[in-house]
């Protein structure tokens, strides 16, 4: 709202400036009209032509210089306005040249030079100028284009030749603008007013651009447009092509050309160098104070880093608080677990808890990736699984397959990124029947069962689909598998970080885990765990790069 008020104030002030210029010009023309007898005169043909040629060629030179700047700087910034400007000043320059060479009193220029012929060339050049600048100003300042400037140049040449041919050789097809002995025609005067109206509208668009950008170069530009209007106003007053008003119009035209050239030159050549000079000064200031700047920036980075590390520590504490105790004994069923994240936050998680007096629920899962995003996903998955694991009567115990189905559906209703996924292994152990029911949700490693007598089995009878954003295309069917357990049997549930299943530099091989579990099957579960940790430490010291979370827990019946 404040910015809009500021723009309105700027527009009001600039319109006031334009009105002051118009008022000053009106007073000037009024002064000439009041003292016309003393000021007005018709110059001799040689005297007028000398001044006219000098003024016209100076104006033509400005037009072509403006054309060259806009044409050759277009390839640097591809601004659409530059193409329109280059075409406008190319055509205006050439048609103004034809006007000058066709002026009454000049040698024949292909056909006899005359006031009607020169006036037609003049009006065409003014129409091209007014319409061209109007079109340029309605285009946004920074609008880019991939159009080829060569096509515009070819079109300009064709239009120039067509204008020259029609006015020079087919003048009878065009309405007269000046009649010898009578002066200006009404059509010519109305066209001058029409051209002035177009310039007025163009000024309004320029003031709009100035209010948006605050670039003072645009002010120079529309002041030039004001002088274009003064030029055409003077050309509505002359009675002879050699009189004072005609001369005054050409002087105004020079002022217009100067301001327009100054604005376009500054914006396309002077302005970039000024910006470059400012940039150099800024770089010099930074270089002079580099040590101070680096010290300040380093302190800021350290402060931000410290805050991030503190937040990560808090998040780590919160995440680990969701995990069960390291050692558990639930209804004479023992559990021991290890959780070793490779970063502050982990993508691995697990849980162990009683569903009722007979059933124990457990799961272990691995979220894709590590760090904050993976940690957030673990919280989500833990909430969903726990909500389905709520305490229920015996007959309502939810099976592992139904839990994974519920997790899959809930995951697909959420707005998680499509590249994220979870692999999970869910199990329920009934302490009365000694039956373990389990279901895999795409887990890429399988729990290992080492029985009391040393026999080894794998819990690989359930192969399910990962929890991922695929619900639009596929609804997986999760199925339970069952296995009977005996007293003293042990099962290790783990994620692939323990074995690095897909890598050559395996941390622990499956055979090593089985061997350790067999060797220590008669020892306490805590000693078994220490033996596994010892093997992990040994391999880590040997140079293993720990780039994945390590998580496992052991169940002893």
Buried (B, 14 or more C-beta within 10 A) or exposed (E): EEEEEEBEEBBEEBEEBBEEBBEEBEEEBEEBEEEEEEEBEBBEBEEBBEBBBEBBEBBBEBBBBBBEBBBBBBEEEBBBBBBBBBBBBBBBBBBBBBBBBBBBBBEEBEEEBBBBBBBBBBBBBBBBBBBBBBBBBEBEBEEEBEEEBEEBBEEBEEBBEEBBEBBBEEBEEBEBBBEEEEBBBEEBBEBBEBBBEBBBBBBBBBBBBBBEEEBEBBBBBBBBBBBBBBBBBBBBBBBBBBBBBBBBBBBBBBBBBBBBBBBBBBBBEBBBEEEEEEEEEEEEEEEEEEEEEEEEEEEEEEEEEEEEEEEBEEBBEEBEEBBBEEEBEBEEBBBBBBBBBBBBBBBBBBBBBBBBEBBBBBBBBBBBBBBBBBBBBBBBBBEBBEEBBEEEEEEEBBBBBBBBBBBBEBBBEEEBEEEBBBBBBBBBBBBEEBEBBBBBBBBEBBBBBBBBEEEBBEBBBBBBBBBBBBBEEEEBEBBBBEBEBEEEBBBBBBBBBBBBBEEEEBBBEBEBBBBBBBEBBEEEBEEBBBBBEEBBEEBBEEEBEBEBBBBBBBBBB
